[in-house]
Amino acid sequence: MTTSSIIFGLLFGTIGLGFFMYGKKQEEYVSLSSGIALMAFPYFVTDTIALVAIGVALMSIPFLYARR
């Protein structure tokens, strides 16, 4: 693990916690599941570029779903 992957993992985990708390409070299951995924995926992805790409994609899912 590199320092950047640890920092990005912490960042995406924190954002995931925020999505999880918001989704639980508002009963919005897209945000809730996206938050869980954001908190869990850094444990399985080791490449920093893939970590950032997957994190940005998971963060954008609730915003894209809300526009429908």
N, C-alpha and C positions, 0 to 999 in steps of 0.2 A: 504494500500500500504506500502510495506517495502522499505527501502533505496535501497536494491539491485534491486528491480523491477523498481524503478525510474531511477537508473543509467543505467540498461540494456535498458530500454525504450528510454532513451536519446541517448545511443550509437547506437541502431538500427535505430532510427529516423535520426541521423546524417549520417549514412551509406546509409540509404534510400534516403536522399536528394542528396547524391553524385551519386547514381545510377540513380535517376530521372534526374539530370542535364546532366549526360553523355548520357542517353538514349534519351533525348530531343535533344541534340546537334547532336548526331550521327544518329538520327531517327531510333533507335533500340528499338523496342517496348517491347521486353522481359525485358530489363534493366529498361525501363520506368515503366512498370507495376509492376515489382519487387520492384522498389523504392517506388512507391505509397503504395504497400502492407506493406513494411517495416516501412513506416512512420505511417500507420494507425493501424496496428494490436496491438501495445502495449496498446492502449486504451481499447481493448476488452479482453485481456488475463491478469489474475491476478496472476496466479501461476508462480513463478520465473523459475522453471525448464522448464515448458511449453513455457515460454517466450523465453528462450535461445534456446530451441529445434526448435521452429518455426522460430526464427530469423536466425539461422544457415541454416535451410532448404531454407528459402527465399533468403538468400545471395548466396547459391550455385546454384540456378536455372540459372542465366545468364551464369555462368561458364560451367555448364553441357550442356546448350543449344548451347554454342559457339563451343563445341567440335564436334558437329554433322556435 
